[in-house]
């Protein structure tokens, strides 16, 4: 008895210590996950300096943030609809878009706060222009999760906008890789068309003229229809007569009678096509005008239609570069 009892006591003590250790410890991986979830940082957004998760795990995105964060492979749990960009998405990104819960519509006023709350986000990224923030109940959103507003200014600012949105969700490395691919292709096309574009002044007709008002849209450098073509060396001359903020800093809406005054000095003209390659009614209105047919650039046959002019991410802008390359190919035969 006496010789065996110490073993029994030792065994009981060991079992007790093991049970105590099991109750008081956690898996190292769980500790790492918990620490990551608790880590925060301060992010400079349009709505101020906001404390956000360092590595967000459940993100809701709206507006211009939707295509950016889908491409960045962010941890999305809800998005607004983004119909204007569907034609620019890859099949994989479109599948992701279709599979995500829609917590808002096409406008900020169509935000479904109950749906946002049901998604249980740890970060909300609002990608709308600052003036539109007035249509959103920001206090209600902030009661759900930290909110960062990162919205567009002028059309060409999508480059910085997409970088900041990617940064907010911890996906800068993915963003930088896509950006590098775009810049490489743009540089190749710039070299390809350097001689053909040298000294050529372009004008551009956009898609948002109003036929009922007898106006057309003239877009200048930095507009939706021009900014990506500029990356390969296209020069758009002139500027708006009066800046109105946002897109109106780089586009204006003259009457159709002002076509000769607006585009008469252009050596060449580009115009926007719809994503499917068709001509919108607003652009067709210009092309059907006798004043259009008498423009020097039109008479010289230097008119180039461009698809995918509303790209707002580096991935989608690769499609625009392809379209620009296809449109300008005839220049190399002259």
HELIX and SHEET records of a PDB file:
HELIX    1   1 UNK A    2  UNK A   24  1                                  23    
HELIX    2   2 UNK A   28  UNK A   38  1                                  11    
HELIX    3   3 UNK A   65  UNK A   71  1                                   7    
HELIX    4   4 UNK A   83  UNK A   88  5                                   6    
HELIX    5   5 UNK A   91  UNK A   99  1                                   9    
HELIX    6   6 UNK A  108  UNK A  110  5                                   3    
HELIX    7   7 UNK A  113  UNK A  118  1                                   6    
HELIX    8   8 UNK A  130  UNK A  135  5                                   6    
HELIX    9   9 UNK A  138  UNK A  142  1                                   5    
HELIX   10  10 UNK A  155  UNK A  157  5                                   3    
HELIX   11  11 UNK A  158  UNK A  168  1                                  11    
HELIX   12  12 UNK A  172  UNK A  197  1                                  26    
HELIX   13  13 UNK A  211  UNK A  213  5                                   3    
HELIX   14  14 UNK A  227  UNK A  230  1                                   4    
HELIX   15  15 UNK A  246  UNK A  249  5                                   4    
HELIX   16  16 UNK A  256  UNK A  258  5                                   3    
HELIX   17  17 UNK A  259  UNK A  263  1                                   5    
HELIX   18  18 UNK A  281  UNK A  287  1                                   7    
HELIX   19  19 UNK A  290  UNK A  293  1                                   4    
HELIX   20  20 UNK A  296  UNK A  299  1                                   4    
HELIX   21  21 UNK A  314  UNK A  328  1                                  15    
HELIX   22  22 UNK A  329  UNK A  333  5                                   5    
SHEET    1   A 2 UNK A  40  UNK A  45  0                                        
SHEET    2   A 2 UNK A  48  UNK A  53 -1                                        
SHEET    1   B 5 UNK A 102  UNK A 104  0                                        
SHEET    2   B 5 UNK A  76  UNK A  80  1                                        
SHEET    3   B 5 UNK A  59  UNK A  63  1                                        
SHEET    4   B 5 UNK A 123  UNK A 127  1                                        
SHEET    5   B 5 UNK A 147  UNK A 149  1                                        
SHEET    1   C 4 UNK A 235  UNK A 236  0                                        
SHEET    2   C 4 UNK A 201  UNK A 206  1                                        
SHEET    3   C 4 UNK A 217  UNK A 219 -1                                        
SHEET    4   C 4 UNK A 251  UNK A 252 -1                                        
SHEET    1   D 4 UNK A 235  UNK A 236  0                                        
SHEET    2   D 4 UNK A 201  UNK A 206  1                                        
SHEET    3   D 4 UNK A 268  UNK A 272  1                                        
SHEET    4   D 4 UNK A 303  UNK A 306  1                                        
END                                                                             
